[in-house]
Every structure is written in C-alpha cells, then in structure tokens.
Amino acid sequence: MGSRVKLTKRVVETAEAAPGKRVVLWDDDVSGFGARVSGAARSYIVRYRPGAGGRGARQEDYTIGRHGAGWTVETARREAKRSLGAVAAGADPAAEKREARKPKGK
C-alpha cells in the first residue's frame, strides 16, 4: 500500500524503496495523489475509480510525470486536482492516455 504524508520536495527526494520494490507515498492534502518511488525513479501518480466509481469499480493509476522532469510536488498536485476533477465529470485519464499512445489506423 503506502503511507500518508504531506508531500514535499524533501519527502519525495529522500524516500527509499527496498531493491526491486515500489513504495507509494500518499499525499495528506489531495486524496488519490501520490509519489511512487522505485529505486532512483520517482514519479507522481493519481489513483481513482473510473465511471460511477464505488468499491466495486477497478482502480486505475494515472502517471502524471517523473519528479524533476518538469514536475515538482506543487505542479503535480495541481495536475492531480485537475485530473480528479475530470474523473468526477466522467473522464478516464489513464484510458485516454493509453488510447493516445496507440498507433494511428489501428
């Protein structure tokens, strides 16, 4: 699972995961927003349930971006809020991202 913390630059940069393992630090401020740490890689994610949601709906993880590659905790948190708002309006950001990656004509 992961732990809930106030995500800051320092927290994200000092977080460690055991070799071959992944850790998710969930933000105290925005439910569903977190930082995934795996080895030296750090990325920001949003976890949500698409459609009508509810406990029966599958959970989706949407990767916002890698820490330091143009993404800070603050910019990722803003994007998470935007993405979660879109989910509330019926969008599925992870499915849209998968669809956009498909080669044209297939």
C-alpha positions in Angstrom: 0.0 0.0 0.0 1.9 3.1 1.2 1.8 5.8 3.8 0.1 9.1 4.0 2.3 12.2 4.4 2.4 15.8 3.5 4.3 15.5 0.1 7.1 17.9 -0.2 10.2 18.1 -2.3 12.3 16.8 0.5 10.0 13.9 1.3 9.9 12.8 -2.3 13.7 13.1 -2.8 14.6 11.3 0.4 12.1 8.4 0.1 13.6 5.0 -0.4 12.2 1.7 -1.5 13.8 -1.7 -1.0 15.7 -3.1 -4.0 13.2 -4.4 -6.5 10.3 -3.0 -4.6 8.0 0.0 -5.1 6.7 2.4 -2.4 3.8 4.9 -2.8 3.6 7.9 -0.5 0.1 9.3 -0.5 -0.5 13.0 0.0 -2.4 14.2 3.0 -3.8 17.1 1.1 -5.2 15.5 -2.1 -6.8 12.1 -1.7 -5.7 9.8 -4.6 -2.5 11.8 -5.3 0.9 10.2 -4.5 4.5 9.8 -5.3 5.7 6.4 -6.4 9.3 5.5 -5.6 11.2 2.6 -7.2 14.9 2.6 -6.9 16.2 6.0 -8.1 12.9 6.7 -10.1 10.3 9.0 -8.6 7.0 9.8 -10.3 3.7 11.3 -9.4 0.5 9.4 -9.8 -3.2 9.7 -9.3 -5.3 6.7 -8.2 -9.0 6.7 -9.0 -12.0 4.6 -9.9 -13.4 5.5 -13.3 -17.0 5.7 -14.3 -19.6 5.6 -11.5 -16.8 4.6 -9.1 -17.7 2.8 -5.9 -15.8 -0.1 -4.2 -16.8 -2.5 -7.0 -15.1 -0.5 -9.7 -11.5 -1.3 -10.6 -8.8 1.2 -9.5 -6.7 3.0 -12.2 -3.3 4.6 -11.7 -2.5 7.5 -13.9 1.1 8.6 -14.0 1.3 12.4 -14.1 5.1 12.6 -14.7 8.6 12.0 -13.3 9.8 14.1 -10.4 12.4 16.6 -11.6 11.5 16.2 -15.3 9.5 19.4 -15.3 7.3 18.2 -12.4 7.5 19.5 -8.9 5.3 18.4 -6.0 3.3 21.6 -6.5 2.8 21.3 -10.2 1.9 17.6 -9.9 -0.6 18.3 -7.1 -2.3 20.9 -9.3 -2.4 18.4 -12.2 -3.8 15.7 -9.8 -6.6 18.1 -8.7 -7.4 18.8 -12.4 -7.4 15.1 -13.3 -9.5 14.1 -10.3 -12.0 16.8 -11.3 -12.1 15.4 -14.8 -12.8 11.9 -13.3 -15.6 13.3 -11.3 -17.1 14.7 -14.6 -16.8 11.2 -16.2 -13.4 11.2 -17.8 -10.8 8.3 -17.5 -7.4 9.9 -17.9 -5.5 6.5 -17.9 -7.7 5.2 -20.7 -7.3 8.4 -22.7 -3.5 8.2 -22.3 -3.5 4.5 -23.5 -5.7 5.5 -26.5 -3.4 8.4 -27.4 -0.4 6.0 -27.4 -2.0 3.6 -29.9 -0.6 3.8 -33.4 -3.0 5.6 -35.8 -5.1 3.4 -38.0 -5.5 0.5 -35.6 
